[in-house]
């Protein structure tokens, strides 16, 4: 009987030691896992901050590229509606059509210096003519005369003139147009200027990333 008791006690002691060892090993594993989780969280936070910084830098690069592209287009105007020759129209012929329109329709007598004028590669017909003026002041004079002509007369001319906006600005203006039309219906004082919509003195733009109208602080 005593021998069995001793044997049982030895067995229980062995089991207790085994369980203690397993508990210790589990504790060590838990500590290791906790350490690994902490390191992963720290690494994730570091990567998140790096990603935010990269996004900011890319945004600044995009904004700079957008600005430089806009500057390269500032001396340009796009003319719509000029009939196109059946044969391949030369740059000189495109330029002469524009100059004739400026002189005869816009009544600008001074000689307008054009650096180049040519048809754009589009599927529309007739294709628009893009014109680069040698001087911004002359370009602005032509644009103002065209706008004045449209305001002062029932201008049913087939020719239209637009600034040479970047793709981003054109996309914003397209999104702002319905808001402009709605403001006009409500007899609001409103205007669409570049990528801004001004309604009763309040300035708005369209946030393409978040797809929503955005009010700007003045």
C-alpha positions, 0 to 999 in steps of 0.5 A: 500500500505504501509503495503504491502511495509513493508511486502515485505521489511521484506520478503527481509530482512529475505531472505537476513539474510537466505542467509547470514547464509547459506553463513556463514555455507558454508564457515565454511564447506569449511574451515572444508573440506580444513582442512580435505584435508590438514590432509589427504595430510599430512597423505598420505605423512607420509604413503608414507615416511613410505612405502619408509623406509619400502621398503628400510629396506626390501631391506636391509634384502633381500640383507643380506639374499642373501649374507648369502645364497651365503656364505652358498653355497660358498664351493659347486659345482654342477656336471652334467651328472654322470650316476645314479644307477637304485637302490637308490644311496647312498651318499657314492656312489655319493661321490665316483663318484665325487672323481673318476672324480676329480682324473681320469679326472681332474688329481688332485692327492691330496686327496680332502676332501668332506663333503657331496655329494648327488643327487639333487631332480629334475625332470632331469635325471640323477639328478645333484650331489651337493658337499660340499667341506671341504675346499674352496681352494680345491673346487676352485682347482677343479673348475679351473681344470675343466675350464682349461680342457674345454679350452685346449681340445675338451672336449666332456665329458658328465660331467659338473661342475657349481658353486652353485649359488642362485636362484637370481644369476642364474636368472641374469646370464640367462638374461645376457647370450644373451648379452654375446653371442652377445658380442662374435659374435662381437669379444669383450673381454667378460666374465660372472663372478658371476652376472656380465658381463664384456665387453671390461672392462665395467661391467654390471649386469641385473636389475631383478626388472626393467627388463633391462641391467644395467651398473655399475660404476667402 
